[in-house]
Amino acid sequence: MTIRQNKPDLYLSMPHPCSYLDGRMSTILFVDPQRILNEGEYGAFVRQGFRRSGDLVYRPHCQGCRACVAVRVPVREFAPARGQRRVWNRNRDIEVVQKPARFEQTHFDLYRRYQAGRHPDSGMNDADPQKYLGFLTSRQVDTAFFELRTEGRLLGVAVADLLPDGLSAVYTFYDPDLPQRGLGVHAVLWEIAETARRGLDYLYLGYWIAESPKMSYKINYQPAEALQAGRWSRIVPTR
């Protein structure tokens, strides 16, 4: 006998100021926080454009605005641009070590340096380890912390969820004093390569927001696919 679970309930948040576009209000559609999703359920939500922050699985659902567009990279077809190849070659000395998704003081110290250097006015610039773990980890998904190291020195950590069809990039933090390395770009390139190495299809990059300088870079990894009107289709950057 097959036991079928009911589909998770979805809820709509109250409107609140948008984190990315000044002067706009945001509303999110989110999965019942009491429901623990299994791997297949969570993967299905990601394919429908959902993301997570800690245990909260959500998708923007804003009245009159469709600026947030879920994007992914079909990794077997990825072709790095010239600048991306330069970043990759510049960081050939970096080794990546997979670690469990748990608290490590060295990670947290680097996270705080990154937030202080890159996002000093953000609410994420917080000294509370529980808030840090509550943001990056979840009870309902297999998450890995990928350390970027060279000669034993920790340069960055790329946090990614492990899905049935790929990886989902959750967050990356790195040494803010090494801008010449392009560690953020290198982390995405490594995640693309690692997804392909595992025989999986996609790296999910979250939301591309063309009007936001912080989020517009996500379609620079080509080819890219965007979820629009319920379908994944190719999208290219406009010059």
N, C-alpha and C positions, 0 to 999 in steps of 0.2 A: 504494500500500500504506500502511495506517495503522499507525504504530508506537505501541503502548500501553505506557506506563510502569507499573510495578507501583505499587500504592498505598504511600504512606509507612508505615514501621513506627511503631508507637506503643509507648511505654514508660511504666512506672509508677514514680514516685519512691519513695524511702523516706519514712516519716512524719517530719514535722518540726513544730515549734510554729507554730500559725496566726498570721499577721501581723495579723489583724483581730479575732479573738475570743479573749480570754484563756482559758487553760486548755484549749484544744482543739488537737488535732493535725491537720495538713493533709497531704494526698497529692495530687500532680498527675499527670495523664496528659499526656504530651508527645510531640511528633513527633520522630523520629530527628534529632538535631542535625546529622548529616552530610548530610541530604537538603535540598537547596535547592529550595524550592517555587516554582512559577510563579504568576503572578497569579491564574489560575483556581483552582488548588489552595488557595492561601492564602485566597482569598475564600470557598471552600467550607468551609474549617475555621472561619472566622469565623461563617458562618451556622450552624455546629453548636455555637457557644458557646465557641470557642477565642479566646484572646488571645495577645499576644506580649510578651515582654520581651527586647529585642534580637533575636537570632536564634531564641530559644527560643519555640516555639509550643506553648501549653499550655492545659489546662482543669482546674479543681479536680475531684478524684475521691476524696472523703473518705468513709471508712467511717462510716455512720450519720449523716452530716450533709449537708444540701442547702441550706445557708445562702447560698451564692454562686449568684446567678441572673443569667444573661446578659440584658441588656436593650438595646433599640434603639428609636429614635423614627421612625415613618413620617412623614417631614418634610412631605409635602404636606398632611397632616391636622393638623399641629401648631398648637395654639392657646395662646399664652403666657398665663400667669396674671397677675394684676394686679401682683404684686411683680416678676415678670420683665419686664413692660412698663416698669415704673419704672426698672429697671436698664438696659434698652435705651435709654430716653430719656436717662438720665443720662450715657450714654457715646456720644452721637451725634458727639462730636468725634474718636472713635477711627477711624483708618484701618488697614486690614489689608493687609499686603504678604506675598506668598508667596515663600519663600526655599528653596533646596535644603537637603536634610538633611545638613548638614556642620557642622564646628566653626566657630563664630564667637565671639570672645572676649567680645563684649557679651552674647551669649546666655548663655554660661557664667557670667559675672559675675552676671547676674540670677538664674540657676538657683541659684547658691550662696547669694545673699541670700535667695531664697525658701525654700530648705531650712533655712537657719539661723534664719529667722523663723518658719516654720510647722512644721517637723519637725526640731528641733535634735537629737533623740535617735535619729533614723532612720539606718539604715545607708546611706541615699542621700545623707546630708550628708557628701560626700566631695570632696576637692579634686583628684581625678584626672580629667583631661579624657577619658582613654580609657574609664574606667568610665561617665562621662556619655554619651559617644557609644554605648558598648556597650549601654546601657539604652534609648536613644531611637531608634537607627537599626538597620537590618537589611540584610543582603545580598539578601534574597529578597522585598522588597516596595517599592513606590514610596511614599515618605514625604515629606511637606512640613512645613516649619516656617513657621507663619503668625505673623508679627509683628504685635502690637497696638501702634500708635504714635499719638501726638498731638503735633503741632508738633515732629516730629523726635525726640521722646523715646520710648524703648522702655519700654512698660508691661508687656508680657507676650509669651509665645510659646505658641501652641497647636500641639502636634505631632499630626499625623493621618496615617493610612495611606489611600491612595487605592485604593478597591476597585471592582470592576465594577458593584456595585449601591449604592454609597454611600461614606461616609467612616467610618473607625474612629478614635475619639478615643483617642490613646495616652497623652498626658500634657499638662498645662498648668501652666506656672509663670509667676508674675507678681510685680509689686512688692508686697511684704508691708506696705509703709507706706501703702497706699491702700485700706483696707478699705471706705471709703464708696462706692467705685466698684463693688464686687461684680464684680471682673474675672473670677473663675472662672465665675460665672453668665453674664456677657456672652460669654465665649469659647464656651460651649456654645450659646448663642442664635445666635451668628455661625456656628458650624459647622452648625447646623440650616439656617440661611438659605443658606449656601454649598452645602450638599448639594442643596437644592431648586434653586438657581440653575444647578447643573451638570446638572439633569435626572435626578438619581439618587433613589433611594427611601428610603434609611435612613441615620441616624446611629447607629452602634454605640457604646454608652457603657461597655461592659465589664460588671463585675459589681455588681449591686445586692445589698447585704447589709442586711436590715432591722434587725438587731441592732447594726450598726456605725455610729456617728455619722458617720464619715468616708465611708461608702459608701451610706447610706440615702437620700441626696438624689436618686439617679439616676432614680427614677420620678416626680420632680416635674415632668418635662417630658412633658406629656400631649398626645395619647394616647401611652402607652408599651406596648411589647410585650415579653413575657418568654418565654424558652425554657424550657419545662417539659415533662417527659416526651417530649422530642423534637419538640415543636411550639411555634411562636410564637403567642402569644395575648395579648389585651389584659389589662393589669393596672393597677389604680388604687391610689393611696396610701390607707392607712387613716388616719382622723382620730381 
